Amino acid sequence: MTTSKKGLFVMPDGTNLMFTFILVSSLFLLWGFCNGMIDVMDKHFQEELGLNKAQSAWVQFAHYLGYFLMSMPAGWLAIKLGYKGGIIAGLLMVAAGGFWFIPATHIAAFWAFLLGVCIIASGLTFLETVANPYTTVLGDPRFAATRINLAQSCNGVGWILGPIVGGAFFYSKNAQGVSTGSQTLYIPYVAVAILVIVIAVVFRFANVPDVKTKDDYHLDDKDAGSPVAGIEERQIDRGMVYFLLLFNAAVLIGACEMIVWVILGTLRASDLAMRITLWSLGVVSITVAAIMLAPLARKITHQSIWSHPHFSSAVLAQFFYVAAQAGIFSFFINYMTSEVPSLPSSWASGFLSGWFETGTTGLLHLSDKGASNLASLGSFCFLAGRFSGAGILRKFSAHKVLGLYGVVNVATCLLIFAKLGWFSVVCVFLSYFFMSIMFPTIFALGIFGLGVRAKKASAFIVMAIMGGAILPKLMGYVADQFDMSRGFIVPMFCFAFVALYGFSWSRLSHAESLQGVTTVGH
């Protein structure tokens, strides 16, 4: 007997999956915590190893390289082993990365820490590839965006705690005021490793049903001659498919060139040799991609996820969103310690005295530790945006909210760029609030209606997280050339693309909302 009861976590047969949702949401808190620690690590290496902003951004590169390398294997494993198997594999990989920080601390080389960051990110890739789409199917499809935003709110809690814990260990000092961060950096990562092993055991014995995503576009239909398939075939805009495929290929080529850049830098190639090599590879690769993708776009069928522009555009939107987020989060401490107006000397007293220090100009400003703690306020704004966004998404169309929030963040970045004193500082925190719903909402919009292929689509969207490895390097370069405020021009353009995707989603998906596809009678 079935029931028509509707709810956030109630399936069509009346099964309530709230406990499963809560269990999966714990994973979001985990990777939020790990990401939060990463965001306050840059300044530590700048001071300990004498790196500039662009060089310290290699921390983000290593982090997001893990996502790039493991997203497709994670998607394949999720299809083979189901949601539970993918989650357990990811947790064990995170544990391995956490324990690696013990020998990395003894090696005391930048590459050793970057390797640990990359291994942990590889494990998180499994978790994100599985958990993000899984939350969208644990109840009524109408509330898919709401559920993923609620789960991502736990991610926001982790992002609040991460900078606090990371700052306490990365910027710790002994009684003589000498930094001990290099000796204590491993502690929070080992604690994470132990915790995830416990979580893996819990998942091993928990009920995690393998729920199938709704197949709105009939991608699972094997009968190419069916009426629905025929309609879909005629509706494929092959010009748009080709453009989006080429755009995605260009992004992939850019990611690969970053890896080549790392290799050439390790080999101590000259700047001229690096420029010639990278430009040559770029031009040749784009030309080859343009030629090879043309026949592919002509032959593609509606059963391919790449024939659906709302998915392929989501990959790009996620790339630019994560690029903007990673840049703002990574250079938050740099901004707060260099761009905040001078502070009253009376603030450097009481229990907050460790938050401030006197600069070379004799003026009081935020210390690295104070800015690291303040990053948690940014994370709180992020969390508030997630919780309020989850409620807003129950009332309004997800794509319209995404577009509006994207436009607002374009404005905040422009105001930060303009260097308007305290008003610009407030805009930094506003950017946290309005970017909060973007990742989960893009995810829900991107995998909408793709049926069993949602797992494969999820892998590509997670791969797009590589944007966090590439554009922060550009943001750091702009900041090194001018100042930190001017660096915000980079995330401004990224948010502009996200806004464009939000406002274009209905046309790309042929759907009015996440409730169904209009062109095939749903």
C-alpha positions as CSV (number, residue, x, y, z in Angstrom):
1,M,0.0,0.0,0.0
2,T,1.4,3.4,-0.9
3,T,0.8,6.8,0.5
4,S,0.6,10.2,-1.1
5,K,2.2,12.0,1.9
6,K,4.7,14.6,0.8
7,G,7.7,15.8,2.8
8,L,11.3,16.7,2.8
9,F,12.4,13.1,3.6
10,V,9.4,11.0,2.6
11,M,9.6,8.8,-0.4
12,P,6.6,8.0,-2.7
13,D,6.0,4.7,-0.8
14,G,5.9,6.5,2.5
15,T,9.4,5.6,3.7
16,N,10.9,8.3,5.9
17,L,14.7,8.7,5.2
18,M,15.4,11.4,7.7
19,F,18.0,9.4,9.7
20,T,19.8,8.5,6.5
21,F,19.8,12.2,5.5
22,I,21.2,13.1,9.0
23,L,24.0,10.5,8.6
24,V,24.9,11.7,5.1
25,S,24.9,15.3,6.3
26,S,27.6,14.5,8.8
27,L,29.9,14.0,5.8
28,F,29.2,17.6,4.7
29,L,30.4,18.8,8.1
30,L,33.5,16.8,7.7
31,W,34.6,18.2,4.4
32,G,33.6,21.7,5.5
33,F,35.9,21.4,8.5
34,C,38.8,20.2,6.2
35,N,38.2,23.0,3.7
36,G,38.0,25.5,6.6
37,M,41.5,24.5,7.8
38,I,42.8,24.7,4.2
39,D,41.6,28.3,4.0
40,V,43.8,29.5,6.9
41,M,46.8,27.5,5.8
42,D,48.1,29.9,3.1
43,K,49.3,32.6,5.4
44,H,51.1,30.0,7.5
45,F,53.3,28.9,4.6
46,Q,53.8,32.5,3.4
47,E,55.5,33.3,6.8
48,E,57.2,30.0,7.5
49,L,58.6,29.4,4.0
50,G,58.8,33.0,2.7
51,L,56.2,32.5,-0.1
52,N,54.3,35.2,-1.9
53,K,50.5,35.1,-2.4
54,A,50.7,33.4,-5.8
55,Q,53.1,30.8,-4.5
56,S,51.1,30.0,-1.4
57,A,48.1,29.4,-3.6
58,W,49.7,26.1,-4.5
59,V,47.9,24.8,-1.3
60,Q,44.6,25.4,-3.1
61,F,46.1,23.8,-6.3
62,A,47.0,20.7,-4.4
63,H,43.7,20.6,-2.7
64,Y,41.6,20.9,-5.9
65,L,44.0,18.8,-7.9
66,G,42.7,15.9,-5.8
67,Y,39.2,16.6,-6.9
68,F,40.3,16.8,-10.5
69,L,42.2,13.5,-10.5
70,M,39.7,11.5,-8.5
71,S,36.3,12.8,-9.6
72,M,35.9,10.3,-12.5
73,P,37.1,7.3,-10.6
74,A,34.8,8.3,-7.8
75,G,31.8,8.5,-10.2
76,W,32.7,5.1,-11.6
77,L,33.0,3.5,-8.2
78,A,29.7,5.1,-7.1
79,I,28.0,3.3,-10.1
80,K,29.7,0.0,-9.3
81,L,29.5,0.0,-5.5
82,G,26.5,2.2,-4.9
83,Y,26.2,5.1,-2.5
84,K,27.4,3.2,0.6
85,G,30.5,1.8,-1.1
86,G,31.6,5.1,-2.5
87,I,31.2,6.8,0.9
88,I,33.3,4.2,2.8
89,A,36.0,4.3,0.2
90,G,36.2,8.1,0.5
91,L,36.4,8.0,4.3
92,L,39.3,5.6,4.3
93,M,41.2,7.8,1.8
94,V,40.6,10.8,4.0
95,A,42.0,8.9,6.9
96,A,45.1,7.9,4.9
97,G,45.7,11.6,4.1
98,G,45.3,12.7,7.7
99,F,47.8,10.2,9.0
100,W,50.3,11.3,6.3
101,F,50.7,14.6,8.1
102,I,52.7,12.9,10.8
103,P,55.7,12.0,8.5
104,A,55.1,15.3,6.5
105,T,55.8,17.2,9.7
106,H,59.1,15.4,10.1
107,I,60.0,15.9,6.4
108,A,59.2,19.6,6.8
109,A,59.0,20.3,3.1
110,F,56.3,22.2,1.2
111,W,55.7,19.3,-1.2
112,A,55.1,16.9,1.7
113,F,52.3,19.0,3.1
114,L,50.8,19.5,-0.4
115,L,50.8,15.7,-0.9
116,G,48.8,15.3,2.3
117,V,46.3,18.0,1.2
118,C,45.9,16.3,-2.1
119,I,45.3,12.8,-0.6
120,I,42.6,14.2,1.7
121,A,41.0,16.1,-1.2
122,S,40.9,12.8,-3.2
123,G,39.0,11.2,-0.4
124,L,36.6,14.2,-0.1
125,T,36.0,13.8,-3.9
126,F,34.4,10.4,-3.3
127,L,32.3,11.8,-0.5
128,E,31.1,14.9,-2.6
129,T,30.5,12.8,-5.7
130,V,28.2,10.5,-3.8
131,A,26.7,12.6,-1.0
132,N,25.6,15.7,-3.1
133,P,23.4,13.8,-5.6
134,Y,22.2,11.4,-2.9
135,T,20.7,14.2,-0.8
136,T,18.5,15.2,-3.8
137,V,16.8,11.9,-4.0
138,L,16.0,11.3,-0.3
139,G,12.4,12.6,-0.5
140,D,10.0,14.6,-2.7
141,P,11.8,15.8,-5.9
142,R,10.3,19.3,-5.4
143,F,12.5,19.8,-2.4
144,A,15.7,18.5,-3.9
145,A,17.4,21.9,-3.8
146,T,16.2,22.5,-0.2
147,R,17.6,19.2,1.0
148,I,21.0,19.7,-0.6
149,N,21.2,23.2,0.9
150,L,20.2,21.9,4.3
151,A,22.9,19.2,4.1
152,Q,25.4,21.9,2.9
153,S,24.5,23.9,6.0
154,C,26.3,21.3,8.0
155,N,29.2,22.0,5.6
156,G,28.9,25.6,6.8
157,V,29.2,24.5,10.5
158,G,32.4,22.7,9.6
159,W,33.7,25.8,7.8
160,I,33.2,27.8,11.0
161,L,35.1,25.3,13.2
162,G,37.9,24.6,10.6
163,P,39.5,28.1,10.7
164,I,39.3,28.2,14.5
165,V,41.0,24.9,15.0
166,G,43.4,25.5,12.1
167,G,44.3,28.9,13.4
168,A,45.0,27.5,16.9
169,F,47.5,25.0,15.6
170,F,48.9,26.7,12.5
171,Y,49.6,30.0,14.3
172,S,50.4,28.7,17.8
173,K,53.3,30.3,19.7
174,N,55.3,29.2,22.8
175,A,55.8,31.3,25.9
176,Q,58.6,33.2,24.2
177,G,56.3,34.2,21.4
178,V,58.1,32.0,18.9
179,S,55.9,30.3,16.3
180,T,55.3,26.5,16.8
181,G,52.8,26.1,14.0
182,S,55.2,23.9,12.0
183,Q,55.4,21.4,14.9
184,T,51.7,21.3,15.7
185,L,50.1,21.5,12.2
186,Y,49.6,17.7,12.0
187,I,47.5,17.4,15.1
188,P,44.1,18.4,13.7
189,Y,44.6,16.2,10.7
190,V,45.4,13.1,12.7
191,A,42.3,13.8,14.8
192,V,40.2,13.9,11.6
193,A,41.8,10.6,10.4
194,I,40.7,8.9,13.6
195,L,37.2,10.4,13.4
196,V,36.6,9.3,9.8
197,I,37.5,5.7,10.6
198,V,34.8,5.7,13.2
199,I,32.3,7.2,10.8
200,A,33.3,4.6,8.1
201,V,32.4,1.8,10.6
202,V,29.0,3.5,11.3
203,F,28.2,3.6,7.6
204,R,29.2,0.0,7.1
205,F,26.3,-1.1,9.3
206,A,23.8,1.7,8.6
207,N,20.9,1.5,6.2
208,V,21.9,3.5,3.1
209,P,19.4,2.6,0.3
210,D,20.5,3.0,-3.3
211,V,17.7,5.4,-4.4
212,K,17.5,6.1,-8.2
213,T,17.3,9.7,-9.5
214,K,14.1,10.5,-11.5
215,D,14.7,10.1,-15.2
216,D,12.8,13.2,-16.5
217,Y,14.6,13.2,-19.8
218,H,14.3,9.4,-20.5
219,L,18.0,9.0,-20.7
220,D,17.6,5.4,-19.5
221,D,15.2,4.6,-22.4
222,K,16.8,2.0,-24.6
223,D,14.3,2.4,-27.4
224,A,15.6,5.0,-29.7
225,G,12.5,4.9,-31.7
226,S,10.1,5.7,-28.9
227,P,7.9,8.8,-29.2
228,V,9.7,10.5,-26.3
229,A,13.1,9.8,-27.6
230,G,12.1,11.2,-31.0
231,I,10.9,14.4,-29.4
232,E,14.1,14.7,-27.5
233,E,16.3,14.1,-30.6
234,R,14.6,16.9,-32.5
235,Q,15.0,19.3,-29.6
236,I,18.8,19.0,-29.3
237,D,20.4,22.3,-30.1
238,R,23.6,21.0,-31.6
239,G,25.2,24.4,-32.0
240,M,24.8,25.0,-28.3
241,V,26.0,21.5,-27.5
242,Y,29.2,22.1,-29.5
243,F,29.8,25.5,-27.9
244,L,29.4,24.1,-24.4
245,L,31.5,21.0,-25.1
246,L,34.3,23.3,-26.5
247,F,34.0,25.6,-23.5
248,N,34.3,22.6,-21.1
249,A,37.2,21.3,-23.1
250,A,38.9,24.7,-22.8
251,V,38.5,24.6,-19.0
252,L,39.9,21.0,-18.9
253,I,42.9,22.1,-21.0
254,G,43.5,25.0,-18.6
255,A,43.5,22.6,-15.7
256,C,46.0,20.3,-17.5
257,E,48.2,23.3,-18.3
258,M,48.3,24.2,-14.6
259,I,49.7,20.7,-13.9
260,V,52.3,21.2,-16.7
261,W,53.2,24.5,-15.1
262,V,53.9,22.7,-11.8
263,I,56.1,20.2,-13.6
264,L,58.0,22.9,-15.5
265,G,58.5,24.8,-12.3
266,T,59.8,21.7,-10.5
267,L,62.3,21.3,-13.4
268,R,63.3,24.9,-12.9
269,A,62.4,25.9,-16.5
270,S,62.9,29.5,-17.4
271,D,60.0,31.9,-17.6
272,L,60.3,32.2,-21.4
273,A,60.4,28.5,-21.8
274,M,57.3,28.1,-19.7
275,R,55.4,30.8,-21.6
276,I,56.3,29.3,-25.0
277,T,55.4,25.7,-23.9
278,L,52.1,26.7,-22.2
279,W,50.9,28.9,-25.1
280,S,51.9,26.3,-27.7
281,L,50.1,23.5,-25.8
282,G,47.1,25.7,-25.3
283,V,46.7,26.7,-28.9
284,V,47.3,23.3,-30.2
285,S,44.9,21.6,-27.7
286,I,42.1,24.0,-28.3
287,T,42.4,23.6,-32.1
288,V,42.4,19.8,-31.8
289,A,39.4,19.9,-29.5
290,A,37.5,22.2,-31.8
291,I,38.1,19.9,-34.7
292,M,37.3,16.6,-32.8
293,L,34.2,17.9,-31.1
294,A,32.4,19.0,-34.2
295,P,31.5,15.5,-35.5
296,L,30.7,14.4,-31.9
297,A,28.2,17.3,-31.5
298,R,26.5,16.2,-34.7
299,K,26.2,12.6,-33.6
300,I,25.3,13.0,-30.0
301,T,22.0,11.6,-28.8
302,H,19.6,12.6,-26.1
303,Q,20.9,9.7,-23.9
304,S,24.2,11.5,-23.5
305,I,24.4,13.8,-20.5
306,W,26.3,16.2,-22.7
307,S,23.3,16.7,-25.0
308,H,21.6,18.5,-22.1
309,P,22.8,22.1,-21.8
310,H,21.6,22.5,-18.2
311,F,24.1,19.9,-17.2
312,S,27.1,21.0,-19.3
313,S,26.5,24.6,-18.3
314,A,26.4,23.5,-14.6
315,V,29.9,22.1,-15.0
316,L,31.1,25.5,-16.1
317,A,29.1,27.4,-13.5
318,Q,30.5,25.1,-10.7
319,F,34.0,25.7,-12.0
320,F,33.7,29.5,-11.8
321,Y,31.8,29.4,-8.5
322,V,34.4,27.3,-6.7
323,A,37.1,29.5,-8.3
324,A,35.5,32.5,-6.7
325,Q,34.9,30.9,-3.4
326,A,38.4,29.5,-3.1
327,G,39.9,32.8,-4.0
328,I,37.9,34.8,-1.4
329,F,38.3,32.2,1.3
330,S,42.0,31.7,0.7
331,F,43.0,35.3,0.7
332,F,40.6,36.4,3.5
333,I,43.5,36.6,6.0
334,N,45.6,38.6,3.6
335,Y,42.7,41.0,3.0
336,M,41.9,41.5,6.7
337,T,45.6,42.1,7.7
338,S,46.3,44.5,4.8
339,E,43.1,46.3,3.7
340,V,41.2,46.9,6.9
341,P,41.4,50.5,8.0
342,S,43.6,51.3,11.1
343,L,42.0,50.3,14.4
344,P,41.8,52.2,17.8
345,S,44.7,51.3,20.1
346,S,42.3,50.6,22.9
347,W,41.2,47.4,21.1
348,A,44.6,45.8,21.8
349,S,43.6,45.0,25.4
350,G,41.6,42.4,27.2
351,F,40.9,38.9,26.0
352,L,41.1,40.0,22.4
353,S,44.6,41.4,22.6
354,G,46.0,38.4,20.7
355,W,43.8,39.4,17.7
356,F,45.8,42.6,17.1
357,E,49.4,43.8,16.6
358,T,51.1,47.0,15.8
359,G,52.5,47.2,12.2
360,T,55.7,48.9,10.9
361,T,53.7,52.1,10.5
362,G,52.9,52.2,14.2
363,L,49.2,51.6,13.5
364,L,47.1,48.8,15.0
365,H,45.8,46.2,12.7
366,L,44.5,42.6,12.8
367,S,47.1,39.9,13.4
368,D,47.2,36.6,11.4
369,K,45.6,34.8,14.3
370,G,42.9,37.5,14.7
371,A,42.1,37.4,11.0
372,S,42.0,33.6,11.2
373,N,39.4,33.8,14.0
374,L,37.5,36.4,12.1
375,A,37.3,34.0,9.2
376,S,34.9,32.0,11.4
377,L,32.6,35.1,11.3
378,G,32.7,34.8,7.5
379,S,31.8,31.2,7.8
380,F,28.9,32.1,10.1
381,C,27.6,34.4,7.4
382,F,28.0,31.5,5.0
383,L,26.1,29.2,7.3
384,A,23.3,31.8,7.8
385,G,23.0,32.1,4.1
386,R,22.7,28.3,3.8
387,F,20.0,28.0,6.4
388,S,18.0,31.0,5.2
389,G,18.5,29.9,1.6
390,A,17.1,26.5,2.3
391,G,13.9,28.2,3.4
392,I,13.8,30.6,0.5
393,L,14.3,27.7,-2.0
394,R,11.1,26.1,-0.6
395,K,9.1,29.2,-1.8
396,F,10.9,30.3,-4.9
397,S,12.5,28.7,-8.0
398,A,16.0,27.6,-7.3
399,H,17.4,29.0,-10.6
400,K,16.0,32.4,-10.0
401,V,17.4,32.6,-6.5
402,L,20.8,31.5,-7.9
403,G,20.7,34.2,-10.5
404,L,19.8,36.9,-8.0
405,Y,22.4,35.9,-5.5
406,G,25.0,35.9,-8.3
407,V,24.2,39.4,-9.3
408,V,24.4,40.6,-5.7
409,N,27.9,39.0,-5.4
410,V,29.0,40.7,-8.5
411,A,28.1,44.0,-6.8
412,T,29.9,43.1,-3.5
413,C,33.1,42.2,-5.3
414,L,33.0,45.5,-7.3
415,L,32.6,47.4,-4.0
416,I,35.5,45.6,-2.5
417,F,37.6,46.4,-5.6
418,A,36.7,50.1,-5.2
419,K,38.4,50.2,-1.7
420,L,35.6,52.0,0.2
421,G,37.1,51.4,3.7
422,W,34.8,49.7,6.2
423,F,32.0,49.4,3.7
424,S,34.2,47.2,1.5
425,V,35.1,45.1,4.6
426,V,31.4,44.5,5.2
427,C,31.0,43.5,1.6
428,V,33.5,40.7,2.1
429,F,31.2,39.2,4.7
430,L,28.2,39.8,2.5
431,S,29.9,37.9,-0.3
432,Y,30.1,34.9,2.1
433,F,26.3,35.1,2.7
434,F,25.3,35.4,-0.9
435,M,27.6,32.7,-2.3
436,S,26.4,30.2,0.3
437,I,23.6,28.5,-1.7
438,M,25.5,28.5,-5.0
439,F,27.4,25.1,-4.9
440,P,24.4,22.9,-3.8
441,T,21.9,24.8,-6.0
442,I,24.1,24.5,-9.1
443,F,24.5,20.8,-8.3
444,A,20.8,20.2,-8.0
445,L,20.1,22.1,-11.2
446,G,22.8,20.4,-13.1
447,I,21.8,16.8,-12.3
448,F,18.1,17.5,-12.6
449,G,16.2,14.8,-14.5
450,L,19.2,12.7,-15.5
451,G,18.1,9.4,-14.0
452,V,20.8,6.8,-13.3
453,R,23.3,9.0,-15.2
454,A,23.1,11.5,-12.3
455,K,26.1,9.7,-10.7
456,K,28.2,10.1,-13.8
457,A,27.0,13.7,-14.1
458,S,27.9,14.3,-10.5
459,A,31.5,13.2,-11.1
460,F,31.9,15.9,-13.8
461,I,30.4,18.6,-11.6
462,V,32.8,17.6,-8.8
463,M,35.6,17.6,-11.3
464,A,34.7,21.3,-12.0
465,I,35.9,22.0,-8.4
466,M,39.3,22.2,-10.1
467,G,38.4,25.9,-10.7
468,G,39.5,26.4,-7.1
469,A,43.0,25.4,-8.1
470,I,43.4,27.7,-11.1
471,L,41.8,31.1,-10.6
472,P,43.1,31.7,-7.1
473,K,46.5,31.7,-8.7
474,L,45.3,34.5,-10.9
475,M,43.7,36.4,-8.0
476,G,47.0,36.0,-6.1
477,Y,48.9,37.3,-9.1
478,V,46.7,40.4,-9.4
479,A,47.1,41.0,-5.6
480,D,50.9,40.8,-5.9
481,Q,50.9,43.2,-8.7
482,F,48.5,45.7,-7.2
483,D,46.9,45.0,-3.8
484,M,44.4,42.5,-2.3
485,S,41.4,44.7,-3.0
486,R,42.1,44.7,-6.7
487,G,42.4,40.9,-6.7
488,F,38.6,40.7,-6.1
489,I,38.1,41.6,-9.8
490,V,38.7,37.9,-10.5
491,P,35.8,36.5,-8.4
492,M,33.5,39.3,-9.7
493,F,33.7,37.8,-13.3
494,C,33.2,34.3,-11.9
495,F,30.0,35.3,-10.1
496,A,28.7,37.0,-13.3
497,F,28.8,33.6,-15.0
498,V,27.0,31.9,-12.2
499,A,24.2,34.6,-12.4
500,L,24.0,34.0,-16.1
501,Y,23.5,30.3,-15.6
502,G,20.8,30.8,-13.0
503,F,18.8,33.1,-15.2
504,S,19.3,30.9,-18.3
505,W,18.6,27.5,-16.6
506,S,14.9,27.3,-17.5
507,R,15.6,27.8,-21.2
508,L,18.6,25.4,-21.0
509,S,16.6,22.6,-19.3
510,H,13.1,23.2,-20.9
511,A,11.7,23.2,-17.3
512,E,10.0,25.8,-15.3
513,S,11.4,24.5,-12.0
514,L,12.9,21.3,-10.4
515,Q,9.4,19.8,-10.5
516,G,9.5,18.5,-14.1
517,V,10.3,18.9,-17.8
518,T,7.7,20.9,-19.7
519,T,8.6,19.8,-23.2
520,V,7.7,16.2,-22.7
521,G,4.4,16.6,-20.9
522,H,5.5,16.3,-17.3
